[in-house]
Amino acid sequence: MGVNNAANSGFLLWLFIPGLWTVLLLAWVAVGALLGNRPLLHAFALAVTLLGVVWCVLSIFWEGAATPACPGGVPSWWPSFIPVPGF
């Protein structure tokens, strides 16, 4: 707590939150357009898509907060055929 608590409020209010809403809305619309009128499959695919978006956001913005950095930037267990953004 202190004087600089609101230092990032402009970024959060004007860039990050609208950008996040846009990404989530596009994911929602894309899943709905691809799956049509099948509610159960639509709900499952939407949940998987949103979990993927959340995973991407956490992997980009939460660098090294919980675990130490990997030597090459990629964990040893990560499959080599899946590209890792930013590394």
Helices and strands as residue ranges (DSSP letters): G 3-6, H 9-11, I 12-16, H 17-35, H 39-61
